[in-house]
Amino acid sequence: MSVACGRLDDVRKIHVIGIGAGDPDQLTLQAVRALRSTDVFFVLDKGEVKSDLTQLRRDMLDAHIPQGSYRVVEARDPERDRAAGGTAYSPAVGDWRSARAAIYQRLIAEELGDEESGAFLVWGDPALYDSTLGILEEILERGEVAFEYDVVPGISSVSALVARHRTGLNRVAGSVQITTGRRLAESFPEGVDDVVVMLDAHQAFRRYVDQDIDIYWGAYIGTPDEILASGPIAEAGPRIERLRAEARERKGWIMDTYLLRRNPDRR
Ligand SMILES: C[S@@+](CC[C@H](N)C(=O)[O-])C[C@H]1O[C@@H](n2cnc3c(N)ncnc32)[C@H](O)[C@@H]1O
């Protein structure tokens, strides 16, 4: 991606690097190469509870590149209006994305020299439930700062989840859908029996505990705090609820993902 503005070699370079779901060993060789060619890392902190995630990113840098060869610039993520539900949900996300775009633009304009390259380290894969690419496009559209960017794919929490459970995402010639807890709480997706659920703060799977469904669940996958659980949802569901509540209490935050497999005996 490039913009026609200024001499090409003047244009700042940005890498959007997928860093995997939490384990520094999940960085690809391409990601490590991109890390090593980066002068400035931009890290957005979501506040006290998520500062563990900022530290995990810093640990990844320590694990793969010599200290002193780069700078880290931290900024505070704007608060998102999570109370906005129903039809208000999309505008709330739009406002939040624009607020983020203003911060990213300032970071790129003020912290990155013309000849330098910067990087945003994105959890999992940048293509999955992440707004970084949309935000960079929004900044380019504003036309106030010029840069070109590339994207390095990462191991998503979805890939990490099914690998840890040693299962696949789909069954033979079948479909799989990736969705959010918010959508699953409304209904089970039609025409598909294998559903991956992310961003679920309210354990939407509870609605389906009386159905013929297996659940494969994982929290903090790839990190030292990883917890896994699986089984028929009637039995594993209540166990997961307990594990989840205990972990949330202990750490103050949780990131979990799960696969629901309807009619599990059908291959
Ligand atoms: C904003 S999305 C980012 C997804 C990310 N781009 C990816 O590829 O995995 C955040 C959601 O990803 C999932 N997630 C990310 N990392 C995780 C991990 N280490 N363990 C379990 N779930 C994770 C959770 O469902 C969380 O709510």
The ligand as an SDF file (V2000), in Angstrom:
LIG
                    3D

 27 29  0  0  0  0  0  0  0  0999 V2000
   -9.8490   -8.0750   19.5040 C   0  0  0  0  0  0  0  0  0  0  0  0
   -9.8790   -9.7990   19.2360 S   0  0  0  0  0  0  0  0  0  0  0  0
   -8.3120  -10.0470   18.5120 C   0  0  0  0  0  0  0  0  0  0  0  0
   -8.1780  -11.3720   17.8120 C   0  0  0  0  0  0  0  0  0  0  0  0
   -6.7950  -11.5930   17.2370 C   0  0  0  0  0  0  0  0  0  0  0  0
   -6.5380  -10.6900   16.1330 N   0  0  0  0  0  0  0  0  0  0  0  0
   -6.5680  -13.0280   16.7930 C   0  0  0  0  0  0  0  0  0  0  0  0
   -6.2040  -13.2530   15.6310 O   0  0  0  0  0  0  0  0  0  0  0  0
   -6.6770  -13.9290   17.6200 O   0  0  0  0  0  0  0  0  0  0  0  0
   -9.6880  -10.3400   20.8890 C   0  0  0  0  0  0  0  0  0  0  0  0
  -10.2730  -11.7340   21.0970 C   0  0  0  0  0  0  0  0  0  0  0  0
   -9.3600  -12.6930   20.6150 O   0  0  0  0  0  0  0  0  0  0  0  0
   -9.4080  -13.8480   21.4040 C   0  0  0  0  0  0  0  0  0  0  0  0
   -8.0440  -14.0860   21.9240 N   0  0  0  0  0  0  0  0  0  0  0  0
   -6.9430  -13.3940   21.6030 C   0  0  0  0  0  0  0  0  0  0  0  0
   -5.8530  -13.9090   22.1880 N   0  0  0  0  0  0  0  0  0  0  0  0
   -6.2850  -14.9670   22.9100 C   0  0  0  0  0  0  0  0  0  0  0  0
   -5.6350  -15.9190   23.7320 C   0  0  0  0  0  0  0  0  0  0  0  0
   -4.3080  -15.8800   23.9460 N   0  0  0  0  0  0  0  0  0  0  0  0
   -6.3900  -16.8870   24.3060 N   0  0  0  0  0  0  0  0  0  0  0  0
   -7.7240  -16.9500   24.0980 C   0  0  0  0  0  0  0  0  0  0  0  0
   -8.3820  -16.0730   23.3400 N   0  0  0  0  0  0  0  0  0  0  0  0
   -7.6820  -15.0960   22.7360 C   0  0  0  0  0  0  0  0  0  0  0  0
  -10.4540  -13.6160   22.4780 C   0  0  0  0  0  0  0  0  0  0  0  0
  -11.6860  -14.1320   22.0160 O   0  0  0  0  0  0  0  0  0  0  0  0
  -10.5020  -12.1120   22.5440 C   0  0  0  0  0  0  0  0  0  0  0  0
  -11.7530  -11.6740   23.0190 O   0  0  0  0  0  0  0  0  0  0  0  0
  1  2  1  0
  2  3  1  0
  2 10  1  0
  3  4  1  0
  4  5  1  0
  5  6  1  0
  5  7  1  0
  7  8  2  0
  7  9  1  0
 10 11  1  0
 11 12  1  0
 11 26  1  0
 12 13  1  0
 13 14  1  0
 13 24  1  0
 14 15  1  0
 14 23  1  0
 15 16  2  0
 16 17  1  0
 17 18  1  0
 17 23  2  0
 18 19  1  0
 18 20  2  0
 20 21  1  0
 21 22  2  0
 22 23  1  0
 24 25  1  0
 24 26  1  0
 26 27  1  0
M  CHG  2   2   1   9  -1
M  END
$$$$
